[in-house]
Amino acid sequence: MFLKRPAALLVAAGMAPLAAGCAYFSRPEREFVSQADVLQAVAKTSGYTPSESAYRLRQAEVSSDMVTFYYQGASRPGDRAWVIRFSTKNTEQEPEDLVKIGKLIQAIRAGKDGFQEGAFGRREVGDLIVEFMSYRFRSASRDDRGAPVTAAGIAAVTRVHANPAPVVYHLNVVNMEGDEIPGWKEIEPLVEAIRQD
């Protein structure tokens, strides 16, 4: 009787490494099957590829009438950007609202403490008319004293005329860490990537 119990304990002790699974086996960190080739194929197929010296594509979401690209700054890694390209419908009720910077800023403002609009601007880039506006808000990031960091960004809207209805671009660059203030220079590579043919 006494021999069964130690044998049962030895079996249980011998099974512990197996029960613990991979905890006992070393494994390299951050190794995974990369989807970078798929991500690049989405960008190439869409025809929207900003300069890699300015931004690195990190994620894309695709649906039948919209593509959203997410980027990280190449020379300024604290910068994050997104570009939404969507096809309007020829039955759109208020198509002009889609290319008003005020409407985009209103959407960006949601949920941001201390949001302040900055300067409004309008530029022609080739055949595009681009409206843009800078902004600031209190970031969730904190400085070394625990105070909220002032984040800054710039947003822009434009459209490309297409048949049967225009294609609209909403663009945004934000620096949540407060170490840089994005301006036209940071959003320009995203605008220049828009095909105008």
C-alpha positions as CSV (number, residue, x, y, z in Angstrom):
1,M,0.0,0.0,0.0
2,F,2.8,2.4,0.9
3,L,4.6,1.7,-2.4
4,K,1.7,2.7,-4.5
5,R,1.5,6.2,-3.1
6,P,5.2,7.1,-3.8
7,A,4.9,5.6,-7.2
8,A,1.8,7.7,-7.9
9,L,3.8,10.8,-6.7
10,L,6.7,10.0,-8.9
11,V,4.3,9.6,-11.9
12,A,2.6,12.9,-11.1
13,A,6.0,14.6,-10.7
14,G,7.2,13.1,-14.0
15,M,4.1,14.4,-15.7
16,A,4.4,17.9,-14.4
17,P,6.7,19.1,-17.2
18,L,4.3,17.8,-19.7
19,A,1.3,19.4,-18.0
20,A,3.2,22.7,-17.8
21,G,3.5,22.7,-21.6
22,C,5.9,25.0,-23.3
23,A,6.9,26.7,-20.0
24,Y,9.8,24.3,-19.8
25,F,11.0,24.8,-23.4
26,S,12.8,27.9,-24.5
27,R,11.3,29.7,-27.4
28,P,12.4,32.8,-29.3
29,E,10.4,35.9,-28.7
30,R,8.4,37.7,-31.4
31,E,8.8,35.1,-34.1
32,F,5.7,34.7,-36.3
33,V,4.7,34.0,-39.8
34,S,4.8,37.5,-41.3
35,Q,2.0,38.8,-43.4
36,A,4.2,41.7,-44.7
37,D,3.9,40.4,-48.3
38,V,0.1,40.4,-48.1
39,L,0.2,43.9,-46.6
40,Q,2.5,45.2,-49.4
41,A,0.2,43.5,-52.0
42,V,-2.7,45.4,-50.7
43,A,-0.8,48.7,-51.0
44,K,0.5,47.8,-54.5
45,T,-2.9,46.7,-55.7
46,S,-4.6,49.8,-54.3
47,G,-2.0,52.0,-56.0
48,Y,-1.5,54.0,-52.8
49,T,2.1,53.7,-51.6
50,P,3.6,56.7,-49.8
51,S,7.4,57.0,-49.7
52,E,8.9,54.4,-47.3
53,S,11.4,57.0,-46.2
54,A,8.4,58.9,-44.7
55,Y,6.1,56.1,-43.5
56,R,6.0,52.4,-43.0
57,L,2.8,50.5,-43.6
58,R,1.8,48.6,-40.4
59,Q,-1.8,47.5,-41.1
60,A,-4.6,47.7,-43.7
61,E,-8.3,47.1,-43.5
62,V,-10.2,46.4,-46.8
63,S,-13.8,46.3,-47.7
64,S,-15.7,46.6,-51.0
65,D,-15.9,50.4,-50.9
66,M,-13.1,51.4,-48.5
67,V,-9.5,50.9,-47.6
68,T,-7.9,52.1,-44.4
69,F,-4.1,52.2,-44.1
70,Y,-2.2,52.6,-40.8
71,Y,1.4,53.9,-40.8
72,Q,4.3,54.6,-38.5
73,G,6.7,57.4,-39.2
74,A,10.0,56.2,-40.6
75,S,12.3,59.1,-39.6
76,R,9.9,60.1,-36.7
77,P,8.7,56.8,-35.1
78,G,6.5,58.7,-32.7
79,D,4.3,59.7,-35.6
80,R,1.3,57.6,-36.4
81,A,-0.8,58.1,-39.5
82,W,-3.9,56.7,-41.1
83,V,-5.5,57.2,-44.5
84,I,-9.0,56.3,-45.3
85,R,-9.8,56.0,-49.0
86,F,-13.5,55.5,-49.8
87,S,-15.6,55.4,-52.8
88,T,-18.6,57.7,-52.6
89,K,-21.9,56.5,-54.0
90,N,-23.6,58.4,-56.9
91,T,-26.6,58.5,-54.6
92,E,-24.8,60.1,-51.7
93,Q,-27.1,62.4,-49.8
94,E,-24.6,65.0,-48.8
95,P,-21.4,64.4,-50.7
96,E,-19.9,67.8,-50.0
97,D,-19.8,67.0,-46.3
98,L,-17.4,64.2,-47.0
99,V,-14.7,66.6,-48.1
100,K,-15.1,69.2,-45.4
101,I,-12.1,69.4,-43.0
102,G,-14.5,70.5,-40.2
103,K,-16.4,67.3,-40.4
104,L,-13.2,65.2,-40.2
105,I,-11.9,67.3,-37.3
106,Q,-15.2,66.8,-35.5
107,A,-14.8,63.0,-35.8
108,I,-11.1,63.2,-34.6
109,R,-12.1,65.4,-31.6
110,A,-14.4,62.7,-30.1
111,G,-13.1,61.5,-26.8
112,K,-10.0,63.7,-26.7
113,D,-9.6,65.9,-23.6
114,G,-8.5,69.5,-24.1
115,F,-9.0,69.3,-27.9
116,Q,-8.0,72.6,-29.7
117,E,-8.2,73.3,-33.3
118,G,-5.2,74.9,-35.0
119,A,-4.7,76.7,-38.2
120,F,-6.8,75.9,-41.3
121,G,-5.1,75.6,-44.7
122,R,-5.8,74.9,-48.3
123,R,-3.3,73.8,-50.9
124,E,-3.3,72.6,-54.5
125,V,-1.3,69.5,-55.1
126,G,-1.4,68.7,-58.8
127,D,-5.1,68.6,-59.6
128,L,-6.1,68.0,-56.0
129,I,-7.5,70.6,-53.6
130,V,-6.5,69.6,-50.1
131,E,-8.0,71.2,-47.0
132,F,-6.1,70.6,-43.8
133,M,-6.1,71.6,-40.1
134,S,-3.7,71.2,-37.2
135,Y,-4.9,70.3,-33.7
136,R,-3.8,69.6,-30.2
137,F,-5.1,67.6,-27.2
138,R,-4.1,66.1,-23.9
139,S,-2.6,62.7,-24.6
140,A,-3.0,59.6,-22.4
141,S,0.8,59.5,-22.3
142,R,2.4,61.1,-19.2
143,D,5.6,63.0,-18.7
144,D,8.2,62.2,-16.0
145,R,6.1,64.3,-13.5
146,G,2.9,62.4,-14.3
147,A,1.3,65.3,-16.2
148,P,-0.5,64.6,-19.5
149,V,1.6,65.2,-22.6
150,T,0.2,67.6,-25.2
151,A,-0.3,65.5,-28.4
152,A,-0.5,67.2,-31.7
153,G,-1.7,66.3,-35.2
154,I,-2.8,67.4,-38.6
155,A,-5.7,66.1,-40.7
156,A,-6.6,66.6,-44.3
157,V,-9.3,65.8,-46.8
158,T,-9.4,65.7,-50.6
159,R,-11.1,63.9,-53.4
160,V,-10.2,62.4,-56.8
161,H,-12.9,62.7,-59.5
162,A,-13.9,59.3,-60.8
163,N,-16.7,57.7,-62.6
164,P,-19.5,57.2,-61.4
165,A,-18.6,59.1,-58.2
166,P,-15.5,60.7,-56.5
167,V,-13.1,58.8,-54.4
168,V,-12.5,60.6,-51.0
169,Y,-9.4,60.6,-48.9
170,H,-9.3,61.4,-45.2
171,L,-5.7,61.7,-43.9
172,N,-4.4,62.1,-40.4
173,V,-1.0,62.3,-38.7
174,V,-0.7,62.4,-34.9
175,N,2.2,62.4,-32.4
176,M,0.8,61.1,-29.1
177,E,4.2,61.4,-27.3
178,G,4.4,65.2,-27.6
179,D,8.0,65.1,-28.9
180,E,7.1,66.4,-32.3
181,I,4.4,68.7,-33.8
182,P,3.2,67.3,-37.2
183,G,2.6,69.9,-39.9
184,W,2.2,70.0,-43.7
185,K,5.6,68.5,-44.1
186,E,4.4,65.3,-42.4
187,I,1.1,64.9,-44.2
188,E,2.5,65.9,-47.6
189,P,3.9,62.4,-48.5
190,L,0.5,60.9,-47.8
191,V,-1.1,63.5,-50.1
192,E,1.5,63.0,-52.8
193,A,0.8,59.3,-52.9
194,I,-2.7,59.8,-54.2
195,R,-3.0,58.8,-57.8
196,Q,-4.5,61.6,-59.9
197,D,-4.9,59.8,-63.3
